[in-house]
Amino acid sequence: MLTEIQIRKVRPPKEGESSPKKLVDQHGLQLHVFPTGRKTWIYDYRFNGKRKSYTIGSYDLFSLVDARAQHAQLRLKVEQGVDPGEDKKARKQKEKQEMPLIDLIDDYIKKEAIKHKGARWEIVRLEKIKRDFSDICRKPSDQVNQLDMINFRDARKKQVSGPSVSREMQLLGSVFRYGIRELRILKDSPLKDVDKPQTNPHRERRISDVEIDMVIASHGYERDTRPLLKKHQAAWAFLFAIETAMREGEICGMLKPNISEDYVLLPDTKNGTARKVPLSTYAKYLLSLVDNLDEVRVITIDPDSLSTTFRKHCKLTGLTDLRFHDARHEACTRLAKKLDLHDLAKVTGHKDLRMLMRYYNPTASELAEKINRKD
């Protein structure tokens, strides 16, 4: 039989030895000592003629007395015809099956959402769903059904737009897929065969040169000047977006070491891949205006501040329907006059040309001019 003194004095296996040292107590109770110094209690037993092992736990958590007490309970189960290992698996599976949706959401946030680029948005939306739909979230995950999801959809449609509801349903779909594939507690998604709201037509907002001047003036910025204030940087970023088709987050995240003579390197973009954005002569000029604003960053305003500042000053001039992202639409349409769609996709970072077509919004007059120019 083992003693606490023996356990404390035992040394780990020598370097190069992969197998742990095994200290035997009695009736199949063993202490395995690994090369790392970790000590783990193992119950070695036979069940239906097969040799099996059951991990009781670490010596840090179970002293010799504690391990013997756990061991006695496990031996009793074997004598009663219950396999401790299979019993443990069954209990874990039952716990998983009874996991409330709110716990499944929390597990998804901790292990999956944090890996995503849109983690902040996902977490905010899921926390709101937990608060506003607590009756559904308290239900065991495998008991959440299609009617629950239909009620969720219809309730949200009264509060937000159809596309927003669709995105939230897509997010919940990710949670349910995590429960199916990773936790194995669901057989199917309750969103299956639940229709999403009809999406609104794709946004085709163009920006005229007059509106560009209005936006610049509303921010108190004068072209060809150094944008020192945050609101001036927002106006500068708007001009740069129209020239390059870059997103606001990409513009705010530009670093000086990634600026080359004729392109900007974006090492980490929305679609998860790096992209090099070619610079026009005017884009290079705009970059010269912000030279040395910061030691590392090209501009010092962050995306949230940029978005808030832009909306605020556009409203002052009556351009309430204008969004910063519309600059990307305008840029794509303007660049399409110079590049074919495949080259344009390289500039914008679109992997799917169908998605790129949402950003290409020429007027009928522009298309007619293009046809006549080719003729």
CORKADA-V67095 format. One record per run of one state. SS is the DSSP state (helix for helix, strand for strand, loop for the rest). FROM is the first residue (numbers start at 1). TO is the last residue. If there is no record, write none. Layout:
ss:SS from:FROM to:TO
ss:SS from:FROM to:TO
//
This chain:
ss:loop from:1 to:3
ss:helix from:4 to:9
ss:loop from:10 to:20
ss:strand from:21 to:24
ss:loop from:25 to:28
ss:strand from:29 to:33
ss:loop from:34 to:38
ss:strand from:39 to:47
ss:loop from:48 to:49
ss:strand from:50 to:58
ss:loop from:59 to:63
ss:helix from:64 to:79
ss:loop from:80 to:83
ss:helix from:84 to:97
ss:loop from:98 to:99
ss:strand from:100 to:100
ss:helix from:101 to:111
ss:loop from:112 to:112
ss:helix from:113 to:115
ss:loop from:116 to:118
ss:helix from:119 to:132
ss:loop from:133 to:133
ss:helix from:134 to:137
ss:loop from:138 to:139
ss:strand from:140 to:140
ss:helix from:141 to:143
ss:loop from:144 to:145
ss:helix from:146 to:157
ss:loop from:158 to:161
ss:helix from:162 to:181
ss:loop from:182 to:208
ss:helix from:209 to:218
ss:loop from:219 to:229
ss:helix from:230 to:244
ss:loop from:245 to:247
ss:helix from:248 to:252
ss:loop from:253 to:254
ss:strand from:255 to:255
ss:helix from:256 to:258
ss:strand from:259 to:259
ss:loop from:260 to:262
ss:strand from:263 to:266
ss:loop from:267 to:274
ss:strand from:275 to:278
ss:loop from:279 to:280
ss:helix from:281 to:289
ss:loop from:290 to:296
ss:strand from:297 to:297
ss:loop from:298 to:302
ss:helix from:303 to:316
ss:loop from:317 to:325
ss:helix from:326 to:335
ss:loop from:336 to:340
ss:helix from:341 to:348
ss:loop from:349 to:352
ss:helix from:353 to:357
ss:loop from:358 to:363
ss:helix from:364 to:374
ss:loop from:375 to:375
//
